[in-house]
Amino acid sequence: MKRLILILGDQLSPDIAALQQATKDDMIVMAEVGDETTYVAHHPKKIAFVLAAMRKFAARLRDDGWQVAYTRLDDPDNAGSICGELLRRAEEHGAQEVLATEPGEWRLIDALAHCPLKVTQLPDDRFLASHEDFEHWAEGRKQLRMEYFYRDMRRRTGLLMEGDEPAGGQWNFDHDNRKPAPKDIAFSGPMQFTPDDTVHEVLDLVAQRFPDNFGDLNPFWFATDTTQARRALTHFITHALPRFGDFQDAMLADNRFLYHAGISMYLNTGLLHWREVCEAVQQAWRDGQVPINAAEGFIRQIIGWREYMRGIYFLQGPEYTQGNALNHSRDLPALYWGGKTRMRCMAKAVEQTRAEAYAHHIQRLMVTGNFALIAGIDPGQVHDWYLAVYADAFEWVEAPNTIGMSQFADGGIIGSKPYVSSGNYISKMSDYCKGCAYDVKARTGEGACPFNLLYWDFLNRHRDRFARNPRMANMYRTWDRMEESHRKTVINEAAALLDRLDDGQVV
């Protein structure tokens, strides 16, 4: 009797656990289904990327001698859900058992657990730290800080290590990686690929099925198979990694990528493996092609933040996405979906998101995320937005970045303080403030930057929670030194700004 081997759209790896335990007598099931394309209003580029990569991976499996039952989104017999497709294929092939690799979302884990077939969910061993590894690391710790987890991952892998000591004599070179953008960026951006027949077919389908989703479908340039993704990695290491470290936090209005790799979506769907990426970066450093601050900063994002975020997501459980420690309830304003705004930083970040299904970590954290936090927007709505609009967004990595790091909605599990700032940070790290309708230097009055008003208003609203936080004490001392009349003006003008936001007026 055949077994069914389920392969999901973010499990496009030949060494995925379910395949490793399968035989060529089993039937691989892959399906493009409505449930997965519509549970949030995904960016059209994200949908097209995943579907095209799935079709190419299925073709690769067939070429390798596997039997593959593949369902396309427009198949008239499509059951519309993963479980529905498993039931359909089980009846078709006389199978009663399914091997699956654990999905990266509690939603799908639960759906498979309640599917009326025998479904065995195998651990996803494409990651460095298993759930048990992370639980063991977290046990007994009062604070689950990424830096200490990252150091353990460095020791475990030997990456950038010299014996028992970190290469370069320190674990973290982040203080070297905070330079504002230079005048000229000597990198044309991630490698772009011309759509082939498979991709064109998917683009036509997505254009037909999702015409109203936020985001530009074309031009479409993503890699959609492992060969292309590896070329994109080599392109980045050769042309951008040497300066990535210095300028990884910088932002420019008219340069969407600076020195960023744009490969996270390939990692998160399985087209690339964390080890091959990190070893290639390490080799470039050993060969003297890149400085250690660039190599360390990049590797930290992968075996540090990426693995840590996954660990937090599964450690905290299905209720984590419902966190709202600050009781924020404001609706996500229309400007996140391209509505008009006079804030140039927000307009540029959203414009880029619409066009590319991409924004780098500082744009997400310190522009769109920062504004949502200081404006008191419902973190659940913020979470849904990030999950929808970015091509690399899968819940295991997106939710802790949003709920925890960006919105402090988990009450401090990830961050020891909220990531909030006034307009000064954005002015320092970008050129967004040049030509903005608001004056980043104005704290109050006509034309005052909304980030300035809302930053201080946020601190005032949440004083009971944060005033005793050692990392925020200076902020409150500064606030307390201000004239009482000035503080009242800030609070009143912030309230008026938020009222305009609630009323749908342009801010």
HELIX and SHEET records of a PDB file:
HELIX    1   1 ALA A   17  GLN A   20  1                                   4    
HELIX    2   2 GLY A   34  THR A   38  1                                   5    
HELIX    3   3 PRO A   44  ASP A   63  1                                  20    
HELIX    4   4 ILE A   82  HIS A   93  1                                  12    
HELIX    5   5 TRP A  106  ALA A  113  1                                   8    
HELIX    6   6 HIS A  131  ALA A  138  1                                   8    
HELIX    7   7 MET A  146  THR A  157  1                                  12    
HELIX    8   8 ALA A  167  GLY A  169  5                                   3    
HELIX    9   9 ASP A  174  ASP A  176  5                                   3    
HELIX   10  10 ASP A  197  ARG A  209  1                                  13    
HELIX   11  11 THR A  226  HIS A  239  1                                  14    
HELIX   12  12 LEU A  241  PHE A  247  1                                   7    
HELIX   13  13 SER A  264  THR A  269  1                                   6    
HELIX   14  14 TRP A  274  ARG A  286  1                                  13    
HELIX   15  15 ILE A  292  ILE A  299  1                                   8    
HELIX   16  16 ARG A  300  ARG A  306  3                                   7    
HELIX   17  17 GLU A  307  GLN A  316  1                                  10    
HELIX   18  18 PRO A  318  GLN A  322  5                                   5    
HELIX   19  19 ALA A  334  TRP A  337  5                                   4    
HELIX   20  20 ARG A  344  GLU A  356  1                                  13    
HELIX   21  21 HIS A  361  ILE A  362  1                                   2    
HELIX   22  22 GLN A  363  GLY A  369  3                                   7    
HELIX   23  23 ASN A  370  ILE A  374  1                                   5    
HELIX   24  24 PRO A  379  VAL A  389  1                                  11    
HELIX   25  25 GLU A  395  ALA A  399  1                                   5    
HELIX   26  26 PRO A  400  SER A  406  3                                   7    
HELIX   27  27 GLY A  423  MET A  429  1                                   7    
HELIX   28  28 PRO A  450  ARG A  461  1                                  12    
HELIX   29  29 ARG A  463  PHE A  466  1                                   4    
HELIX   30  30 ALA A  473  ARG A  481  1                                   9    
HELIX   31  31 GLU A  484  ASP A  502  1                                  19    
SHEET    1   A 5 GLN A  67  THR A  71  0                                        
SHEET    2   A 5 MET A  27  ALA A  31  1                                        
SHEET    3   A 5 LEU A   4  LEU A   6  1                                        
SHEET    4   A 5 GLU A  97  THR A 101  1                                        
SHEET    5   A 5 LYS A 118  LEU A 122  1                                        
SHEET    1   B 2 MET A 161  GLU A 162  0                                        
SHEET    2   B 2 GLU A 165  PRO A 166 -1                                        
END                                                                             
